[in-house]
Amino acid sequence: MLRVPVCTASSRGIYSLAVLRPRCIHSILPTSLIRNTRLFTGVGISFRTRTYSTQSTPRKSSELVKPGILSRFLPSGPSVTASSFRKIVALAKPERKPLTTAVGLLLLSSAVTMSIPFTIGKLIDFFSSVNPQIPLGLSIWQASGVLLFLFSAGAAANAGRTYLMRMSGQRIVARLREQTYSAALHQEVEFVERGEGDVLSRLSVDTTIVGESVTQNLSDGLRAIVMSSVGLGAMFYLSPTLTTLMLCVVPPVSFGVVFYGRYLKRLSNRTQEAMGEMSKHATESLSALRTVQAYNAQPQEEQKFHEKVTNVLNLAKKEAVASGIFFGSTGWSGNVTILALLGYGGSLVSQGEITVGDLTSLLLYTVYVGSGLQMLTCSSIMRGIGAGNRVFELLGREPAIPTNSGVVLDPHRRGPVRFERVGFEYPSRRGVEILNDFNLEIGVGESVAIVGTSGSGKSSVQSLLLRYYDPVRGKVTFDGQDIRELRLDSWRSAIGIVPQDPVLFTGTIASNIAFGNPTATREQIEDAAREANCEFVWGMPKGFDTEIGRLSLSGGQRQRLAIARALLKKPAILALDEATSALDANSENRVNDAVDKILRKRQTTCLFVAHRLSTIARAERIVVLEGGRITESGTYRQLVNDPSSRFRTLMAEQLHAASTQRPTTSPPSREPASEGAEVTEPEEVEEVEAAKESPPSNNKI
Ligand SMILES: Nc1ncnc2c1ncn2[C@@H]1O[C@H](COP(=O)(O)OP(=O)(O)OP(=O)(O)O)[C@@H](O)[C@H]1O
């Protein structure tokens, strides 16, 4: 939560302003600043603060505050700030028409507002005069009517301005959100998935702050400029000497206010960060409530949470102390200013140089000018620029995997896929080689199963194929062309992917199968579902129009839907990353049968990351991945028949591990052979050969 001081307000109790003040202040200050405000009252001076919620997620303080004395008070360096400011202004360009109208209305309402102190002064002089004169020879009723009309026109203009500015702001936010979302969707997966980009907070919170700041700055900034300049002009007109005196005091006070406001802002950011830590802790333990309860860990968790809460509380205490000093000292200096003006102004009144009404007007204009300057310096500009930096950084970020360049791949083009001397490290784990001199060629229509121990890099191979990442050495080619030369979307269009744990999105079964293919007809969707053995869909009362959210689908059903989704693309390459968890026998048969259908057509090049024997046995070729490279390659028969093959050893190890675990984890299978023969002993690896003719089910490596 961020408290920004928005204005030094008004004198009170002097010159009978107590009655007039609320109306004056309400007409002079934007309603947005008056709503949600807290009133701090000094001796005769009141201050308002508004409470802003700036972030939903914690940010590192380093992101928000740069080192150095001055930069402690600035959200970023001058060049970034300037460019961010320019971009924020550019965002407002499409709103030129409504904003111009709003500015016109603002000038009108400000003119009315700025006439108030002058009118009050004249009224005081009028009522305290022995021979009252109304300008232009109007009667008291006519003058009141004119004033009432002017105030009504000012109020209407203010209402129109507020509406137009707000709506423009909302449209700007909407545009900004769409652009930010689009930019996030085009970033490389690492940036978004690992939370590097803090994308969600930029999308929700920062865009709102920017939009709010655009309209608030335009609105308040212009209003503040009008208030300060017209106010100063009127003051010089009324008394140049008193105005000069006021000018000696106001700027230093304003600067003090600004700098102290920045300090408060920093403290608030730290509080925000600590609150983020606190909620992170709560989220973690509440989402793992079963484990917490099972281990009776509630007291420890409560203690840890208490520490986080105390941290927040301590920071809040600092903020409270700072706020107290801030509001006390600004209140004091405000009062001193007013007293100085009163003392000197009073002597001018007694000398007959100015009237009591003029002095009243002057005091009121002082308050207006002070408020105007305050709004100019302490408005949401800094917040907007800070948030803008984060949003524009994302908008202007070039994805590590470029999306818009390269040759468009002809969807009918077919050719072998080659991994040529590929070396790969994850960007987040530089120096840890996942693939090293990895070579693999998959011919057109060929099916290859990659096997290897967990963590050996099988899924990483698929990630490279899909260009979620690029290799650090070597290249991946399709039909002899480096896939980095191909336009990313056209390359990915050529690949159907069935991930380990297929994601189904909110919507119907049909929309899920047609994900990424919005123009697919119902017939095409049903054909793909048929090919992927999704017969269960036809059994549902609403069939393909069944909402996914209402269903509890088994792993096998999800995989078959994912296969249907992939097949609808008519891909040149199918990348299937098999789930490590076991499927029930029937599901596995249906998945395998769907895979068989694809393989029989021999149009699609298939790359399996395989765990189950039943899938491995279906591939025409098996490659063993060890130490980041292929150590063995051959048909199922060749590898199984070779007593020294790594594949045999690997499977024996896996099967042994499975058999030693089985008594403690699950009872021995009593499934009939037809529903999946269980290979339980290492020696039974021999039997796998037979499985080539009749691939087994439920066997995992
Ligand atoms: N996004 C990532 N960032 C950093 N390291 C990763 C990332 N994804 C995977 N790794 C690491 O890379 C290595 C290879 O992972 P990969 O998922 O490719 O192995 P795998 O053979 O498919 O494993 P499994 O059979 O368990 O799915 C592992 O050590 C893994 O922890």
The ligand as a Gaussian input file, in Angstrom:
#p B3LYP/6-31G(d) Opt

LIG

0 1
 N       13.120000     -25.695000     -17.831000
 C       14.190000     -26.263000     -17.286000
 N       15.156000     -25.507000     -16.744000
 C       16.238000     -26.053000     -16.184000
 N       16.470000     -27.377000     -16.125000
 C       15.550000     -28.195000     -16.660000
 C       14.354000     -27.693000     -17.255000
 N       13.623000     -28.741000     -17.707000
 C       14.331000     -29.852000     -17.393000
 N       15.480000     -29.530000     -16.772000
 C       16.519000     -30.448000     -16.312000
 O       17.105000     -31.003000     -17.457000
 C       17.401000     -32.371000     -17.266000
 C       16.722000     -33.203000     -18.364000
 O       15.322000     -33.064000     -18.182000
 P       14.295000     -33.794000     -19.144000
 O       12.937000     -33.432000     -18.663000
 O       14.624000     -33.493000     -20.547000
 O       14.588000     -35.306000     -18.842000
 P       13.717000     -36.588000     -19.183000
 O       14.667000     -37.627000     -19.640000
 O       12.610000     -36.238000     -20.106000
 O       13.128000     -36.937000     -17.746000
 P       11.769000     -37.742000     -17.399000
 O       11.896000     -39.108000     -17.987000
 O       11.796000     -37.778000     -15.896000
 O       10.660000     -36.950000     -17.960000
 C       16.926000     -32.708000     -15.874000
 O       18.041000     -32.626000     -15.016000
 C       15.959000     -31.620000     -15.538000
 O       15.951000     -31.359000     -14.165000

